[in-house]
Amino acid sequence: MVRLAVLGAGRIGGEVAYLSSVLSLVDELVIYDANKPFLHSQVLDLQHTGLDIPISTDPWEASRADICVFSAGIPRTPAIRTRADLLGANLPVATECSKPLSRFGGVLITVTNPMDANNYYLCRHNRLDRSKCIGFGGQVDSARFRLALGRHRIGGEAWVLGDHGEHQVPVFSRLSVPVPVPDREEILAGLRRASMEVIEGKGGTVFGPAYHIARLIRMVVRDERELVACSCVLEGEYGMDGCSLGVPARIGREGILRIEEWDLDDWERQGLGRAGEFIRDLSRGLR
C-alpha cells in the first residue's frame, strides 16, 4: 500500500494526484489546500472518476505518507520576473506545511518555487535526511533543452543542472557535437524564457511538470533507480554545500540513492558555481 500526500492541490498538485491515481502508482491519497472550497471541488472531481481510492483531506495524515509532494504556495505569473522573487511569499507556506512534516519519514518532492531554496529549507527545518528530499525542476528543464537541441539539429543527451531558474546550466559537453559559447548562450536565453511563454498563454505550466513529477513518484514506488536531473541538498558534491542544487542523481525507493559527479567543461563548471552561489545566498539563514 502506497500513500501519497499532496500539500497544495492547485494546478500541478491536483494533476499529480490525478495522474498518480489513474496510473495506479498509489493506493491512498492525502490532499490538502488552504482554499477549502477549492479542495472540496478537487476531491469531488477525483471521486467522479470512479477510481476506488481513499482520499483524506487531513494535512496531519501527510506525516504517515510514503511520498509527499509539496506544491503549495503562490505560482509564478507574468508579473513575477523570476522564480526567486517568490521566496518571500512562499516561505511562510513552507513553514506552515512543515508542521505535519516534522515526523515525516517518507520521500519528499519539493515543487513550490523557488524550488531549490524551498527544498533546502524543508530538509533542514524539519531535520529530514537529505537523501529523502528531492527538488523537482531539472527534468522539465531538460525536456525543454531537448526541444531546443532538436530545433538546432543537435543530437545527444539533454541535461540541465544548476538551479531551476535563471542560473540553470544546460550540459553541452555530453552532446554529439561541440557547441560554441555564443550558441550556448543563445540556447540558454531561450530556456530561461521557456516557461513564461506557457504562463503568458494559459496562466501556468501544468502538463510538463505534472508528467515528470508522476515519473519521479513512479521511480520511488517501483525502485527504478533511474538517473535524472533533480535538486539535491549538497554536502561537498561538486565542491558545494549549504544549498540544494540540480545535479544528476539516481532515484529509487529510498529517495536519492546516489549523486553522480560528472566532469564538466569550463563553461558548465562556471555556470554551476554561479548557480550554487546564488542558491546558497538565497538559502542563507533558512533553517
N, C-alpha and C positions, 0 to 999 in steps of 0.2 A: 504494500500500500504506500503510495507516494502522495504526500500532501504538499501542495503549492500555495504559498501566500503571496498575494499581490497587494502591496501598500500603495495606493494611488490607482484608481480604476478608470482613469481617463482614456484618451485615445489609444495610447500604447498599452497601458496596463490592462484595459478591458480586452483589447485584441489578443494580448498574450494569454490571458485567462481562457479566452475562446479557443485559440489555436491549440493550447496545451490540452484542452478537454477533447476537442474533436479529433486530435491526433493520438488520443489515448496515452498521453505521456504521464498523466497524473490521475489519481483516483479520488482526491478530495481537494476542494478549493477553500481558501480563506481570502476574501476580498474586502478591502476597506477603503473608504474615501471619506474625506471630511464633509463633502456635499451629500447629505443623507438622501434627498430625493433622487439625485443622480445615481447614487449607489443602489437604491432600490430598483431603479429602472434597469441598471446593468445586470443585476441579479435576475430580474424577471426575464430579460432578453436571453440570458443564458439558459434559464429554465425552459423557455419556449422552444429551445432546440429539441427538447425531448430527451436530452442526454441524462442518464441516471447517475448523477454525480452530486454528492452532498456539498452544499455551499454555506459557509459560515461568514458572518459579517462582523464578528468579534475580533478586533485587532490583536487582542492578547493571545488568541489562538495561533498567531504567527510564530510565537516562541517555540511551538511544537512542530513547526513545518520542516520538511526536508530541504526545501528550497524556498527562498523569499526573494521576490523581485521588488526593489524599491523604486517606484516610478511616480511618487507623489511630488507635488510642487507645481510651480508656475512654469509652463513651457515657453520656449523661445518664440517670439513673434517678430514680424518685420521691424518693429520699433526697437527691438533689443539687438544691439550691434553684434555682440559676441556671447557665447555660452558663459564665459567667465562673469559677465555682468549679472548673472542670475544668482550668484553666491549669496548676496545679502538677503534676497527674498526666500531662497530655498534652504538655507542653513537652519533656520528655526523649524522648518518642516522636518528636516533630517533629525533634529534634536527631539521633536515630538514623537517621531516614528521609532526613535531609539528605545523608548520605554518598553515595548514588547520584545525588542531585540536584545535586551540586557541578559536574557537567559537563553538566547538562540544558539543552537548547536549545529544548524544545517549550513547550506551553502547560500551565501548572499550574492545577488546580482544587482549591482547598482546601475540605474539608468538615468536618474534625475541629474540635470545639468546644474553647475559644471561637474560632470560626472567624476573626473579624476579626483578633484578635491573632495567631493562628497564620499567617494569610495574610501579615501584615506581617513576622513573624519569618522565614518561609521565603523571602520575597522578599529581605530584607536579608541574612540569614545566608548565603544561597547566591549573593548578588550577581546575582540574576536581574533582567532587565528588568521593570519594574513593569507594562508592558503585557502581559506573559506570565503574570501572576499574578491569577487570578480567584477571589474568595471566594464560595462558594455559600451562599445563605440567603434573599436578597431575593425570589427567585422563589416559593418556597413560602410565605414570609410574605405576599406579595402575593396568592397564591391564597387564603389564609385570610382576608385582608381582603376579597376579592371575595365570599366566602361571607357574611361579616358584613354587608356592604353589601346583599346580597340579602335578608337577614333584615329589614333596616331599610327595604327598598324604595327604596334609593338607587341611581341609575344613574351611569355614568361609568367611567373607567379606574381600576383598583385598583393603586396603587403603594405599597410600603413601603420607605423608605430608612432610614438610620441603621445601628445595629448589629443583628446577628442575635441579639437577646436582649432584655433589659429596657429598652433605650433605642432600640427601633425607632420609626420615625416614619411612621405612615400619612399619605399625602398626600391631604388633603381638598380642597385648593384647585383640583384638576383635575376635581372631580366636577360633576354636572349641577345640583346644588342646594347652597346654603350649609348647613353643618352646625355647630350651636352647640358651643362648647367643652365644656359638660357631656356632650353626646352623644359628642363626640370622645374624651373621657377614658373614657367607658364602653366604647366600642368598643376602644380601646387596651388597657384592662384585660383584655378578653376575648381579644385577640390574644396577650397575654403568657402566658395560660393554655392557649392552643390546643394546643400540642404535648404538654403534660403530661397532658391528657385522653387522648391516644393512648398515651403512655408508661405511664400507670397501667393502661390497659385491656389492652395487649398486649406491654408490655415495651420498646417503642421504635417510632419512626417509620420507615417503610420506603418505602411506595408513593409518597407525595408527593415526598420528597427524591429518590428514585431516578429517578422520571419526569422531574423538572426538571433533574437532572444530565445525564441522557441527552439532553435538549433542548439543554443547553449544549454537549455534545460534538458534537451534530449541527450546531449553529451554527458551530462551529470547522471541522469536517470539510468542510461544504458552503459555507463562507464566506457564511453567510446574512445577516450584518450586521444582525441584529435588535437592537432596543433592549430591554434587560432591566435589572432591578434586581440589582446584584451588588456585592460588596465589592471596592474598588479602592484601591491604595496612592495616597494623595493627596499632591500636591506643589503646593499653593496653590489647588486647586479648592475651591469653597465656603469659601475663606479658611482652609483647614486643611492641615496636614501632620503628619508623624510618626505617621500611623495609616493603617489600612485601614478603609474605611467604605462602607456600602451607598449607592450613587448610581446614577443612570441611565447605562448605558454601552452602546455599540454593539459587538457581539461578532462576530468573523469569524475567518478562517484564522490571522491573526497574533495573536489574543487580543483584548485591549481596543483597539479601533480609535479610539474617541473617548469621552470622558466629557462628558455634557451637563450644563450648569449651568442649572437651572430657577429661575424666580422663585417663591419660596415665600412663604407668608404668615407673619406674626409667630409664630404658634403652631408652625408647622413649622420655621422658622429656629431658634427657641429649642430645640426638641427635637433638631434636627440638631447644634446647637452642644454640647448636653449629651452627645449620643452621641459626638461627636468627642473631647470632653474625657475621657470615661470610657475610651474605647479607647486614647487617647494615654497616659493614666496606666497602663493595663493593659500597654501595649506598651513603656513606658519601660524602657530597658536591654536590650530584646530585640534582639540583633544576631547 
